[in-house]
């Protein structure tokens, strides 16, 4: 037994596994749906130093996981052929950990487990082994998918970091209402992606009846600090949303002040219009009397 690496790369919001199945079947690549509509497993040739084909898992959530494969090799050889099957491609995020396969005996645990930062996989029934590895892969993809959202949030933070300083220093805000609403929309979209439209904050349904696989999934998530990172990201979203609301409130108040001055000026104009004829009549009356 020896340590090997497993690499997860999230490349999009989703991957069409049915489309990929058809492509693999037409090209004669050995494959099968490990978890229907969730995980597709196929064997790909490894680097030149690898004597045996490597197991690759393609997840419907937009992630590809290579067992015994380096990130550089996967990005160069395995990711490009998936382009036609991806939906909403993104700048990829990756995560790499170690795993080891050990010979199973009566004294070894019945299922895979985490030993520090290493996944230990008993070499037993192929189906059970692959399901354990799929649970690990999905747990690993949870981190890379979260990294994609974190990177998007950091981009927003970079573009809005000067707003608080502008308010603190009393300078004029040069943002328009439309720009603030656009940023707010991006924040709501990120919050929805984190809390509503994905399984980042909860255990996938398929593990509810599989406590062993759920244990592996949660162990990987804890090791990669996923729950803590989700909590931190939600706090950042709360702060940025409050900041945008404050800016929008300030702009609305400034707009209200401007409207008040416009009304005052209109009233003044109306008064002047009324005064001019009165003054003219008064001057005419005075001239006639003289």
One Martini backbone bead per residue (centre of mass of N, CA, C, O) as a GRO file, in nm:
protein
  290
    1UNK     BB    1   0.098   0.035   0.019
    2UNK     BB    2   0.015   0.375  -0.100
    3UNK     BB    3   0.027   0.693  -0.161
    4UNK     BB    4  -0.226   0.894  -0.311
    5UNK     BB    5  -0.397   1.106  -0.528
    6UNK     BB    6  -0.681   1.333  -0.513
    7UNK     BB    7  -0.870   1.518  -0.767
    8UNK     BB    8  -1.066   1.818  -0.766
    9UNK     BB    9  -1.274   1.975  -1.033
   10UNK     BB   10  -1.444   2.269  -1.086
   11UNK     BB   11  -1.614   2.380  -1.407
   12UNK     BB   12  -1.929   2.393  -1.317
   13UNK     BB   13  -2.265   2.374  -1.237
   14UNK     BB   14  -2.287   2.141  -1.468
   15UNK     BB   15  -2.328   1.794  -1.588
   16UNK     BB   16  -2.413   1.599  -1.865
   17UNK     BB   17  -2.431   1.262  -1.833
   18UNK     BB   18  -2.584   1.164  -2.084
   19UNK     BB   19  -2.398   1.293  -2.291
   20UNK     BB   20  -2.140   1.151  -2.187
   21UNK     BB   21  -2.231   0.859  -2.228
   22UNK     BB   22  -2.250   0.876  -2.537
   23UNK     BB   23  -1.952   0.948  -2.588
   24UNK     BB   24  -1.823   0.701  -2.450
   25UNK     BB   25  -1.969   0.484  -2.617
   26UNK     BB   26  -1.863   0.583  -2.904
   27UNK     BB   27  -1.545   0.551  -2.797
   28UNK     BB   28  -1.510   0.286  -2.600
   29UNK     BB   29  -1.526   0.366  -2.302
   30UNK     BB   30  -1.513   0.256  -1.999
   31UNK     BB   31  -1.835   0.250  -1.822
   32UNK     BB   32  -2.049   0.382  -1.544
   33UNK     BB   33  -2.323   0.427  -1.337
   34UNK     BB   34  -2.283   0.460  -1.009
   35UNK     BB   35  -2.486   0.715  -0.985
   36UNK     BB   36  -2.771   0.804  -1.079
   37UNK     BB   37  -2.743   1.132  -1.187
   38UNK     BB   38  -2.440   1.177  -1.030
   39UNK     BB   39  -2.225   0.929  -1.112
   40UNK     BB   40  -1.945   0.887  -1.331
   41UNK     BB   41  -1.753   0.604  -1.444
   42UNK     BB   42  -1.410   0.600  -1.564
   43UNK     BB   43  -1.132   0.511  -1.773
   44UNK     BB   44  -0.808   0.657  -1.779
   45UNK     BB   45  -0.527   0.753  -1.892
   46UNK     BB   46  -0.237   0.803  -1.763
   47UNK     BB   47   0.044   0.879  -1.715
   48UNK     BB   48   0.337   0.748  -1.820
   49UNK     BB   49   0.400   0.626  -1.525
   50UNK     BB   50   0.137   0.478  -1.562
   51UNK     BB   51   0.022   0.146  -1.596
   52UNK     BB   52  -0.271   0.221  -1.517
   53UNK     BB   53  -0.570   0.304  -1.525
   54UNK     BB   54  -0.779   0.564  -1.423
   55UNK     BB   55  -1.006   0.688  -1.204
   56UNK     BB   56  -1.309   0.860  -1.308
   57UNK     BB   57  -1.523   1.118  -1.175
   58UNK     BB   58  -1.841   1.238  -1.277
   59UNK     BB   59  -2.027   1.513  -1.172
   60UNK     BB   60  -2.331   1.679  -1.187
   61UNK     BB   61  -2.207   1.941  -1.020
   62UNK     BB   62  -1.926   2.006  -1.201
   63UNK     BB   63  -1.727   1.758  -1.129
   64UNK     BB   64  -1.390   1.628  -1.135
   65UNK     BB   65  -1.242   1.304  -1.040
   66UNK     BB   66  -0.903   1.200  -0.973
   67UNK     BB   67  -0.734   0.893  -0.938
   68UNK     BB   68  -0.399   0.947  -0.948
   69UNK     BB   69  -0.421   1.262  -1.031
   70UNK     BB   70  -0.320   1.554  -1.157
   71UNK     BB   71  -0.416   1.866  -1.223
   72UNK     BB   72  -0.258   1.927  -1.483
   73UNK     BB   73  -0.351   1.674  -1.638
   74UNK     BB   74  -0.660   1.720  -1.621
   75UNK     BB   75  -0.672   2.001  -1.757
   76UNK     BB   76  -0.540   1.896  -2.028
   77UNK     BB   77  -0.705   1.602  -2.078
   78UNK     BB   78  -1.010   1.597  -1.928
   79UNK     BB   79  -1.165   1.873  -1.948
   80UNK     BB   80  -1.209   1.951  -2.253
   81UNK     BB   81  -1.414   1.706  -2.333
   82UNK     BB   82  -1.650   1.840  -2.131
   83UNK     BB   83  -1.759   2.107  -2.258
   84UNK     BB   84  -2.027   2.000  -2.406
   85UNK     BB   85  -2.156   1.908  -2.101
   86UNK     BB   86  -2.168   2.192  -1.993
   87UNK     BB   87  -2.298   2.428  -1.745
   88UNK     BB   88  -2.188   2.710  -1.667
   89UNK     BB   89  -1.902   2.799  -1.680
   90UNK     BB   90  -1.597   2.820  -1.483
   91UNK     BB   91  -1.358   2.898  -1.282
   92UNK     BB   92  -1.153   2.684  -1.170
   93UNK     BB   93  -1.152   2.454  -0.888
   94UNK     BB   94  -0.931   2.296  -0.645
   95UNK     BB   95  -0.862   1.966  -0.485
   96UNK     BB   96  -0.622   1.796  -0.264
   97UNK     BB   97  -0.563   1.453  -0.171
   98UNK     BB   98  -0.517   1.161   0.017
   99UNK     BB   99  -0.476   0.804  -0.054
  100UNK     BB  100  -0.543   0.454   0.056
  101UNK     BB  101  -0.496   0.115  -0.010
  102UNK     BB  102  -0.615  -0.171   0.170
  103UNK     BB  103  -0.613  -0.468   0.302
  104UNK     BB  104  -0.863  -0.679   0.382
  105UNK     BB  105  -0.985  -0.782   0.707
  106UNK     BB  106  -1.122  -0.882   1.009
  107UNK     BB  107  -0.975  -0.613   1.154
  108UNK     BB  108  -1.093  -0.425   0.961
  109UNK     BB  109  -1.278  -0.200   0.852
  110UNK     BB  110  -1.574  -0.200   0.661
  111UNK     BB  111  -1.492   0.096   0.589
  112UNK     BB  112  -1.416   0.384   0.509
  113UNK     BB  113  -1.166   0.638   0.621
  114UNK     BB  114  -1.031   0.887   0.824
  115UNK     BB  115  -0.667   0.967   0.850
  116UNK     BB  116  -0.669   1.256   0.890
  117UNK     BB  117  -0.574   1.344   0.551
  118UNK     BB  118  -0.656   1.036   0.496
  119UNK     BB  119  -0.786   0.801   0.283
  120UNK     BB  120  -0.920   0.483   0.371
  121UNK     BB  121  -0.928   0.191   0.149
  122UNK     BB  122  -1.068  -0.098   0.135
  123UNK     BB  123  -0.990  -0.397  -0.049
  124UNK     BB  124  -1.283  -0.498  -0.181
  125UNK     BB  125  -1.561  -0.467  -0.293
  126UNK     BB  126  -1.605  -0.287  -0.569
  127UNK     BB  127  -1.871  -0.142  -0.513
  128UNK     BB  128  -1.806  -0.041  -0.225
  129UNK     BB  129  -1.549   0.107  -0.296
  130UNK     BB  130  -1.679   0.307  -0.503
  131UNK     BB  131  -1.884   0.436  -0.306
  132UNK     BB  132  -1.678   0.549  -0.113
  133UNK     BB  133  -1.534   0.724  -0.329
  134UNK     BB  134  -1.786   0.890  -0.402
  135UNK     BB  135  -1.827   1.019  -0.125
  136UNK     BB  136  -1.554   1.159  -0.128
  137UNK     BB  137  -1.592   1.318  -0.394
  138UNK     BB  138  -1.841   1.482  -0.302
  139UNK     BB  139  -1.702   1.611  -0.059
  140UNK     BB  140  -1.478   1.748  -0.228
  141UNK     BB  141  -1.676   1.913  -0.413
  142UNK     BB  142  -1.784   2.095  -0.192
  143UNK     BB  143  -1.524   2.267  -0.178
  144UNK     BB  144  -1.498   2.363  -0.478
  145UNK     BB  145  -1.776   2.496  -0.500
  146UNK     BB  146  -1.725   2.695  -0.271
  147UNK     BB  147  -1.479   2.832  -0.405
  148UNK     BB  148  -1.635   2.961  -0.634
  149UNK     BB  149  -1.807   3.146  -0.450
  150UNK     BB  150  -1.572   3.282  -0.300
  151UNK     BB  151  -1.450   3.415  -0.551
  152UNK     BB  152  -1.698   3.586  -0.625
  153UNK     BB  153  -1.701   3.742  -0.357
  154UNK     BB  154  -1.415   3.865  -0.376
  155UNK     BB  155  -1.478   4.035  -0.625
  156UNK     BB  156  -1.688   4.215  -0.489
  157UNK     BB  157  -1.510   4.320  -0.261
  158UNK     BB  158  -1.303   4.459  -0.446
  159UNK     BB  159  -1.524   4.661  -0.579
  160UNK     BB  160  -1.639   4.763  -0.265
  161UNK     BB  161  -1.408   4.852  -0.054
  162UNK     BB  162  -1.439   5.187  -0.087
  163UNK     BB  163  -1.719   5.270   0.026
  164UNK     BB  164  -1.668   5.306   0.333
  165UNK     BB  165  -1.443   5.517   0.302
  166UNK     BB  166  -1.616   5.731   0.168
  167UNK     BB  167  -1.812   5.768   0.405
  168UNK     BB  168  -1.604   5.829   0.628
  169UNK     BB  169  -1.471   6.086   0.462
  170UNK     BB  170  -1.718   6.242   0.307
  171UNK     BB  171  -1.752   6.162   0.028
  172UNK     BB  172  -1.865   6.132  -0.281
  173UNK     BB  173  -2.088   5.929  -0.433
  174UNK     BB  174  -2.042   5.762  -0.762
  175UNK     BB  175  -2.283   5.591  -0.746
  176UNK     BB  176  -2.542   5.423  -0.875
  177UNK     BB  177  -2.836   5.271  -0.838
  178UNK     BB  178  -2.782   5.049  -1.049
  179UNK     BB  179  -2.512   4.947  -0.931
  180UNK     BB  180  -2.621   4.863  -0.653
  181UNK     BB  181  -2.838   4.665  -0.760
  182UNK     BB  182  -2.639   4.478  -0.902
  183UNK     BB  183  -2.482   4.388  -0.652
  184UNK     BB  184  -2.727   4.283  -0.495
  185UNK     BB  185  -2.798   4.065  -0.701
  186UNK     BB  186  -2.533   3.904  -0.671
  187UNK     BB  187  -2.571   3.841  -0.370
  188UNK     BB  188  -2.837   3.684  -0.396
  189UNK     BB  189  -2.725   3.470  -0.588
  190UNK     BB  190  -2.512   3.358  -0.392
  191UNK     BB  191  -2.702   3.285  -0.161
  192UNK     BB  192  -2.870   3.085  -0.325
  193UNK     BB  193  -2.634   2.895  -0.408
  194UNK     BB  194  -2.565   2.825  -0.106
  195UNK     BB  195  -2.881   2.775   0.029
  196UNK     BB  196  -3.079   2.654  -0.221
  197UNK     BB  197  -2.943   2.526  -0.515
  198UNK     BB  198  -2.783   2.336  -0.318
  199UNK     BB  199  -2.582   2.084  -0.115
  200UNK     BB  200  -2.391   2.248   0.086
  201UNK     BB  201  -2.584   2.256   0.368
  202UNK     BB  202  -2.643   1.946   0.296
  203UNK     BB  203  -2.728   1.628   0.274
  204UNK     BB  204  -2.763   1.416   0.049
  205UNK     BB  205  -3.025   1.211  -0.017
  206UNK     BB  206  -2.859   0.939  -0.084
  207UNK     BB  207  -2.750   0.927   0.241
  208UNK     BB  208  -2.990   0.868   0.434
  209UNK     BB  209  -2.963   0.533   0.379
  210UNK     BB  210  -2.623   0.583   0.418
  211UNK     BB  211  -2.433   0.606   0.689
  212UNK     BB  212  -2.148   0.540   0.582
  213UNK     BB  213  -2.137   0.754   0.354
  214UNK     BB  214  -2.206   0.997   0.533
  215UNK     BB  215  -1.954   0.982   0.707
  216UNK     BB  216  -1.751   1.040   0.482
  217UNK     BB  217  -1.867   1.307   0.383
  218UNK     BB  218  -1.841   1.459   0.662
  219UNK     BB  219  -1.537   1.415   0.709
  220UNK     BB  220  -1.441   1.580   0.467
  221UNK     BB  221  -1.582   1.846   0.537
  222UNK     BB  222  -1.435   1.891   0.807
  223UNK     BB  223  -1.142   1.884   0.699
  224UNK     BB  224  -1.228   2.142   0.494
  225UNK     BB  225  -1.416   2.350   0.652
  226UNK     BB  226  -1.707   2.389   0.534
  227UNK     BB  227  -1.899   2.493   0.759
  228UNK     BB  228  -1.726   2.742   0.830
  229UNK     BB  229  -1.720   2.870   0.544
  230UNK     BB  230  -2.025   2.910   0.522
  231UNK     BB  231  -2.055   3.097   0.765
  232UNK     BB  232  -1.860   3.318   0.667
  233UNK     BB  233  -2.004   3.380   0.399
  234UNK     BB  234  -2.275   3.469   0.523
  235UNK     BB  235  -2.153   3.710   0.679
  236UNK     BB  236  -2.049   3.861   0.434
  237UNK     BB  237  -2.324   3.888   0.295
  238UNK     BB  238  -2.456   4.051   0.517
  239UNK     BB  239  -2.268   4.295   0.509
  240UNK     BB  240  -2.293   4.370   0.205
  241UNK     BB  241  -2.598   4.407   0.206
  242UNK     BB  242  -2.603   4.634   0.416
  243UNK     BB  243  -2.424   4.827   0.258
  244UNK     BB  244  -2.610   4.857   0.008
  245UNK     BB  245  -2.852   4.966   0.166
  246UNK     BB  246  -2.712   5.218   0.272
  247UNK     BB  247  -2.644   5.340  -0.003
  248UNK     BB  248  -2.934   5.348  -0.111
  249UNK     BB  249  -3.044   5.528   0.116
  250UNK     BB  250  -2.858   5.767   0.058
  251UNK     BB  251  -2.949   5.817  -0.233
  252UNK     BB  252  -3.251   5.860  -0.166
  253UNK     BB  253  -3.202   6.101   0.020
  254UNK     BB  254  -3.062   6.276  -0.192
  255UNK     BB  255  -3.297   6.271  -0.388
  256UNK     BB  256  -3.503   6.401  -0.192
  257UNK     BB  257  -3.348   6.668  -0.155
  258UNK     BB  258  -3.353   6.749  -0.453
  259UNK     BB  259  -3.663   6.759  -0.476
  260UNK     BB  260  -3.707   6.977  -0.266
  261UNK     BB  261  -3.550   7.200  -0.420
  262UNK     BB  262  -3.721   7.193  -0.674
  263UNK     BB  263  -3.984   7.277  -0.536
  264UNK     BB  264  -3.883   7.543  -0.425
  265UNK     BB  265  -3.811   7.667  -0.701
  266UNK     BB  266  -4.095   7.648  -0.823
  267UNK     BB  267  -4.229   7.828  -0.617
  268UNK     BB  268  -4.052   8.076  -0.669
  269UNK     BB  269  -4.131   8.110  -0.963
  270UNK     BB  270  -4.433   8.142  -0.915
  271UNK     BB  271  -4.406   8.397  -0.741
  272UNK     BB  272  -4.262   8.572  -0.954
  273UNK     BB  273  -4.488   8.556  -1.162
  274UNK     BB  274  -4.692   8.705  -0.971
  275UNK     BB  275  -4.524   8.966  -0.910
  276UNK     BB  276  -4.469   9.103  -1.179
  277UNK     BB  277  -4.760   9.212  -1.244
  278UNK     BB  278  -4.790   9.367  -0.981
  279UNK     BB  279  -4.553   9.562  -1.026
  280UNK     BB  280  -4.651   9.673  -1.296
  281UNK     BB  281  -4.918   9.794  -1.188
  282UNK     BB  282  -4.789   9.973  -0.976
  283UNK     BB  283  -4.622  10.147  -1.171
  284UNK     BB  284  -4.858  10.243  -1.346
  285UNK     BB  285  -5.023  10.375  -1.122
  286UNK     BB  286  -4.803  10.581  -1.034
  287UNK     BB  287  -4.776  10.724  -1.309
  288UNK     BB  288  -5.072  10.825  -1.331
  289UNK     BB  289  -5.071  10.992  -1.064
  290UNK     BB  290  -4.827  11.179  -1.162
   0.00000   0.00000   0.00000
